[in-house]
Amino acid sequence: MSRARLHPHLRRGVGNLFSSDVYQNYTATYAWASNQTAHLGLGCVVAMIALALCPWLAEHLWLMFLVYPAKEGLDVWLARRLRGSPFPVPLREILIDSATDLGFVSLGIALAVLQPLHPASLAAWAGVALAFAALASRHFIAGKRAFDKSALPYLFRLGGFRATWRDEADVIRAFLDGNGPPHLLLVGQRGSGRTTLAVAIGCELANRLQLVRHVSCPDLIEALTGRNHASRASEPWTVHEAGWLVVDHVDAGRKLPPLPPGKRIIWVASADADRPGLEAMLAAAGAGGLAVIDVTAMAYQPP
């Protein structure tokens, strides 16, 4: 999705300026900003300690700028070794994330070596830091806001779902690309990873800036039978706004109202759900084109 076509709620901030309304929740946007601020502070504090303990570094300041690149290089190498999943995180995303961390740490080191802190040098450093932060945030913030609006319970990338993949990968890939059956039914025993797989698929959709919403089955029923309204910037997408739904705790004992047309939905069955009855219930509600994945057979290995 191009930046020009982003939903307005993904272009502007959620909540206050830094999305840090602690009386509501900590957003992914706030977590990202806090993380990068921590990288900046880490670079500054470690560099100041190093200069205090090793005065000779004052004549070889460039050495301090080489330590963290070595660490990030190792991280990239370790990340690229995780090739077992059919949904690995793209190398471009890994490199951009590492470069962003490295940039903020380097800015912290630069602040430490600006001794004494003259107004002119401090102003120049602040300008560079703000410019870099603005540039880096352009890549990350829209995805973080999409995740915030999804109401997904946690961030978990599909590449981290360690399991025995067979035909499930092709089914999920077609679903993510908007091809194939528009409905996925995840079944399995308790603890098999059904919800984790559903959340992982939802996170991939949010990372692609799709309008995805996680909701429980009772809340879905209430939303479909209630009044349709638009969400505010600080609220998750409504069921009607989202094009993709992740519906948890589905069982055949509930009666679903007719589903809105055009939705692509991941259904997470309860552990003791009656599968034939569940499929019949979904078909009666309009969930035509249903692909079923037995997550138990995938032998998921939690991290």
C-alpha positions in Angstrom: 0.0 0.0 0.0 1.5 3.3 -1.1 1.8 6.1 1.5 -0.6 8.3 -0.4 -3.4 5.7 0.0 -2.8 5.2 3.8 -5.9 5.4 5.9 -6.0 8.8 7.8 -5.7 7.0 11.1 -2.4 5.5 9.9 -1.0 8.9 8.8 -1.7 10.8 12.0 -0.9 10.1 15.6 -3.0 8.0 17.9 -3.8 9.5 21.2 -1.5 12.4 22.3 1.7 13.5 20.6 3.8 10.5 21.7 0.9 8.0 22.1 1.8 7.6 25.7 -1.6 7.8 27.4 -0.8 5.5 30.3 -4.3 5.7 31.6 -5.4 4.0 28.4 -2.6 1.8 27.2 1.0 1.8 25.9 0.8 1.8 22.1 3.2 0.1 19.7 4.1 3.6 18.5 5.1 4.6 22.0 7.1 1.4 22.5 9.0 2.1 19.3 9.8 5.6 20.3 10.9 4.5 23.8 13.1 1.8 22.3 14.9 4.2 20.0 15.3 6.7 22.8 16.9 3.9 24.9 19.3 3.2 22.1 20.3 6.9 22.0 20.8 6.9 25.7 22.7 3.7 25.7 25.2 5.0 23.1 25.7 8.2 25.1 26.1 6.6 28.6 28.4 3.8 27.4 30.6 6.3 25.5 30.9 8.6 28.5 31.8 5.7 30.8 34.4 4.5 28.2 35.9 8.0 28.0 36.1 8.2 31.7 37.8 4.8 32.2 40.0 5.0 29.1 41.2 8.6 28.5 43.2 7.5 25.5 39.9 7.0 23.6 39.7 10.8 23.4 42.4 10.6 20.7 40.7 7.6 19.0 37.0 8.4 19.1 36.3 6.5 15.9 36.9 3.3 17.8 33.7 3.8 19.8 31.7 4.0 16.6 32.8 0.5 15.5 31.6 -1.5 18.5 27.9 -1.4 17.9 28.1 -2.0 14.1 29.9 -5.3 14.9 27.0 -6.3 17.3 24.3 -5.4 14.7 26.2 -7.3 12.0 26.1 -10.4 14.2 22.4 -9.9 14.8 21.7 -9.7 11.1 23.7 -12.9 10.5 21.8 -14.7 13.3 18.5 -13.4 11.9 19.3 -14.6 8.4 20.2 -18.1 9.7 16.5 -18.6 10.6 15.6 -19.9 7.2 13.4 -22.8 8.3 10.1 -20.9 8.1 8.4 -20.5 4.7 7.6 -16.9 5.9 11.0 -15.5 6.9 11.3 -11.8 7.7 12.5 -10.1 4.5 16.2 -9.1 4.6 15.3 -5.5 3.8 13.2 -5.2 7.0 16.1 -6.7 9.1 18.6 -4.3 7.6 16.4 -1.3 8.0 15.7 -2.2 11.7 19.5 -2.7 12.3 20.4 0.5 10.6 17.9 2.4 12.7 19.2 1.0 15.9 22.7 1.7 14.8 21.8 5.3 13.9 20.3 6.1 17.3 23.2 4.5 19.2 25.7 6.5 17.0 23.8 9.7 17.7 24.2 9.0 21.4 27.9 8.4 21.0 28.1 11.7 19.1 26.4 13.5 22.0 28.9 12.0 24.4 32.0 13.2 22.4 30.6 16.8 22.1 32.6 18.0 25.1 32.2 20.7 26.1 28.6 21.2 24.9 28.7 24.5 23.1 25.2 25.9 22.1 26.2 25.7 18.4 27.4 22.1 18.5 24.4 21.0 20.6 22.0 22.7 18.2 23.7 21.0 15.2 23.5 17.6 17.0 19.8 18.1 17.8 19.0 19.0 14.2 20.7 15.9 12.9 19.0 13.7 15.6 15.5 15.1 14.8 16.1 14.7 11.0 17.2 11.1 11.5 14.3 10.3 13.8 11.8 11.8 11.3 13.3 9.8 8.5 13.4 6.5 10.4 9.9 6.9 11.7 8.5 7.2 8.2 9.2 3.5 7.7 8.0 2.2 11.0 5.2 4.4 12.4 2.4 3.5 9.9 2.9 -0.2 10.6 2.9 0.4 14.4 -0.3 2.4 14.1 -1.9 -0.4 12.0 -1.0 -2.9 14.8 -2.4 -0.5 17.4 -5.7 -0.3 15.5 -5.9 -4.1 15.0 -6.4 -4.8 18.8 -4.2 -7.9 18.3 -3.1 -9.1 21.8 0.6 -9.2 21.0 3.1 -8.8 18.2 4.3 -12.1 16.8 5.7 -12.4 13.3 4.7 -15.5 11.2 8.4 -16.3 10.6 8.7 -17.1 14.3 6.0 -19.8 14.2 8.3 -22.8 14.4 6.3 -25.8 13.1 6.2 -28.6 10.6 4.9 -26.9 7.5 3.2 -28.8 4.7 0.3 -27.5 2.6 -0.5 -25.0 5.3 2.1 -22.6 4.0 0.5 -22.4 0.6 -3.0 -21.9 2.1 -1.8 -19.1 4.4 0.3 -17.5 1.6 -2.8 -17.4 -0.7 -4.9 -16.0 2.1 -2.4 -13.2 2.8 -2.2 -12.3 -0.9 -5.9 -12.1 -1.2 -6.2 -15.2 -3.3 -7.8 -18.6 -2.5 -10.5 -19.1 0.1 -11.5 -16.0 2.0 -12.0 -17.9 5.3 -9.5 -19.9 7.3 -10.6 -22.1 10.2 -7.9 -23.0 12.6 -8.6 -26.1 14.7 -6.6 -28.1 17.1 -6.1 -29.3 20.7 -5.6 -27.0 23.6 -2.1 -25.6 23.5 -1.5 -26.5 19.9 -0.8 -22.9 18.9 -4.1 -22.0 17.2 -4.3 -18.5 18.6 -0.6 -17.9 18.1 -0.8 -18.8 14.4 -3.9 -16.6 14.0 -2.2 -13.6 15.7 0.9 -14.2 13.6 -1.2 -14.0 10.4 -2.9 -10.9 11.7 0.5 -9.3 12.5 1.7 -9.9 8.9 -1.5 -8.2 7.6 -0.9 -5.2 9.9 2.7 -5.1 8.8 1.3 -4.8 5.2 -0.9 -1.9 6.4 -4.1 -3.9 6.0 -7.1 -3.0 8.1 -7.2 -6.1 10.4 -9.1 -6.5 13.6 -8.8 -9.1 16.3 -12.1 -9.8 18.1 -13.7 -12.6 20.2 -16.7 -14.4 18.7 -19.2 -12.9 21.3 -17.9 -9.4 20.5 -18.3 -10.1 16.8 -21.9 -11.2 17.2 -22.6 -8.0 19.3 -20.9 -5.8 16.7 -22.8 -7.3 13.8 -26.2 -7.0 15.5 -25.5 -3.5 16.9 -25.2 -0.1 15.3 -22.5 0.6 12.8 -20.2 3.5 13.7 -16.8 4.8 12.8 -13.8 4.3 15.2 -11.9 7.2 16.6 -8.1 7.6 16.1 -7.4 6.1 19.5 -9.8 3.1 19.1 -9.4 -0.2 17.2 -11.0 -0.6 13.8 -14.7 -1.6 14.1 -15.7 -4.9 12.7 -17.4 -3.0 9.8 -14.3 -0.9 9.0 -11.8 -3.8 8.9 -11.4 -5.8 5.8 -9.7 -8.7 7.7 -10.9 -10.2 10.9 -9.2 -12.6 13.4 -12.1 -14.2 15.4 -11.2 -16.1 18.5 -13.1 -18.6 20.7 -15.5 -19.9 18.0 -17.7 -22.9 18.8 -20.8 -24.4 17.2 -23.0 -23.5 20.2 -23.4 -19.9 19.0 -25.6 -18.6 16.2 -23.8 -16.1 13.9 -25.7 -13.4 12.2 -25.1 -12.9 8.4 -21.5 -11.9 7.7 -20.8 -8.7 5.8 -19.7 -9.4 2.2 -16.1 -9.0 1.2 -14.6 -9.9 4.6 -11.6 -12.2 4.8 -11.7 -13.9 8.2 -9.5 -16.2 10.3 -11.7 -18.3 12.6 -10.0 -19.8 15.7 -12.0 -22.8 17.0 -12.3 -23.6 20.6 -10.3 -26.7 21.6 -13.5 -28.8 22.2 -15.4 -27.4 19.2 -17.5 -29.8 17.1 -15.8 -29.4 13.7 -18.7 -30.6 11.5 -21.2 -28.4 13.4 -18.8 -25.5 13.3 -18.3 -25.7 9.6 -22.1 -25.9 9.1 -22.6 -22.8 11.4 -20.0 -20.8 9.4 -21.5 -21.8 6.1 -25.0 -20.8 7.3 -23.6 -17.3 8.2 -22.1 -16.8 4.7 -18.5 -18.0 5.2 -18.3 -19.5 1.8 -14.9 -20.7 0.7 -13.5 -22.2 3.9 -10.0 -23.7 4.2 -9.4 -25.7 7.4 -5.9 -26.0 9.0 -5.3 -28.6 11.8 -2.7 -26.8 13.9 -2.1 -29.8 16.1 -0.7 -31.7 13.1 1.9 -28.9 12.6 3.6 -29.7 15.9 4.2 -26.1 16.9 7.2 -25.5 19.1 6.7 -22.4 21.4 9.8 -20.1 21.6 
